[in-house]
Amino acid sequence: MKLLKDILYKVTLNAVVGSTGVSVNKVEFDSRQIKSNDVFVAISGTITDGHKYISKAIEDGATAVVCEKLPETLQDGITYVEVANSNQALAFMAANFYEHPSENLKLVGVTGTNGKTTVTSLLYQLFKKAGYKVGLLSTVKVMVDNTTYKATHTTPDSLTINKYLKQMNDEGVEFCFMEVSSHGIHQSRTEGLHFKGGVFTNLSHDHLDYHSSFAEYRDVKKMFFDQLPKDAFALSNIDDKNGLVMLQNTEAKTQTYALKNYADYRAQILENEFNGLLLKLNDNELWTKLIGSFNAYNILAIYGAADLLGLDKVEILKLISELENVSGRFQYFISEKKVTAIVDYAHTPDALKNVLETINNIRTKNEELITVVGCGGDRDKTKRPKMAHIASALSTKVIFTSDNPRGEVPETIIDDMEKGVEPQNFKKTVSITNRKQAIKTACQMADTNDIILIAGKGHETYQEIKGERFDFDDYKIVKEFLKQLQK
């Protein structure tokens, strides 16, 4: 039990009705989880408004309510706290309730459109190999040192973040690497956390179903760096036109990385093959199993972050050479009949372009490049024709299919995509709504030395259709089809 007044430390209060000296058992923003002596935080969400459930929370035992608008009828014996922003209040309350766990470890946030999962996951791998206890909060999974938990969001809610960080404290974790999404920043999920560093990867077209414009999307990302403390570092990719923008107002120590511009951490690609990259990184040669120029940027981010966190430079280079690719990020295998199948999470125009350009830079052009790609339902519709334009321009054959259609009709999504195909590329394309059948068709099309790219879902092991999730793993499915068809 904790006193409400202690949990409210740093929260901006507009009004208080009742005593903040009451003891509370825990903090909750989901009214369904409320039990006796809890404090309920009413959040105005994108789907539902928590203020509708204040009475229900009190019925179930809440002794205090934090909200943006006080109810018309106030119940005796209940403490009501009015705040300007419930999301922000929840973030500070979560940090207070779990006793500020982020201050007891070195927490690094990674933000950007593409590369967040790869950079955080590889940093986790690297620091584990260096002998440290490490935490990870990513799209793919949550790691508390050696214990794995299922991830539900790129950036979890404030309570979940602080709960995992407290668990990391209890396990003696020293470093934690965390994906920071634009949604998470905008909804104040990272407020109240003490970051040791922030990394910016890149910025391209994404999430315009949530943000009103690209400028707003950029500015939300920038807020993360604006809020970093003086004792933190801010490491940014300055080959991206927004890289220096991220550093403009931060109080943190600024550092840069690039392939094309002069930077604190810079690299040159010497060799780029399907079995890896040879880089010249700050005058040292480095071989890595990772592939493509986008991974050269990821490696620079990892090297820079590890250096700024105090690891020995020579040891960092050695450990990077041992790193394995992240699940669903340019994950590939070569079948018995020499067909290369690649599964990648590329679900934005820029990410798809990067992957296809990487493949085209490596392949001899004597083989076919067959791309299977779809776009998600109930998400940013403006990127659909762009994705199709890129796929059809940079592949020899393209199959448009379902991704996670969610509540939309898959054929409508594919129609939106087809609008981006230029007339000269129509003959390359075919549409197959069923994703499994689309992957099977790509395998049937493929001949010796051909390349199949399956883009959009990457690490996901499900397909979401009309509110239901069905088992679906691109990597397993393509591997099985190639095995069956090429015996």
Secondary structure, DSSP 8 states (H G I E B T S, - for coil): -EEHHHHTTT--EEEEES-TT-EES-EES-GGG--TT-EEE--B-SS-BGGGGHHHHHHTT-SEEEESS--SS--TT-EEEEES-HHHHHHHHHHHHTT-GGGGSEEEEEESSSSHHHHHHHHHHHHHHTT--EEEE-SSEEEETTEEEE--SSS--HHHHHHHHHHHHHTT--EEEEE--HHHHHTTTTTT---SEEEE----S--TTTSSSHHHHHHHHHHHHHT--TTSEEEEETTSTTHHHHHTT--SEEEEEESSS--SEEEEEEEEETTEEEEEETTEEEEES--SHHHHHHHHHHHHHHHHTT--HHHHHHHHHH----TTSSEEEE-TT--EEEEE---SHHHHHHHHHHHHHHS-SSS-EEEEE---TTS-TTHHHHHHHHHHHH-SEEEE--S--BTS-HHHHHHHHHTT--GGGGGGEEE-SSHHHHHHHHHHH--TT-EEEEES-TT--EEEETTEEEE--HHHHHHHHHHHHT-
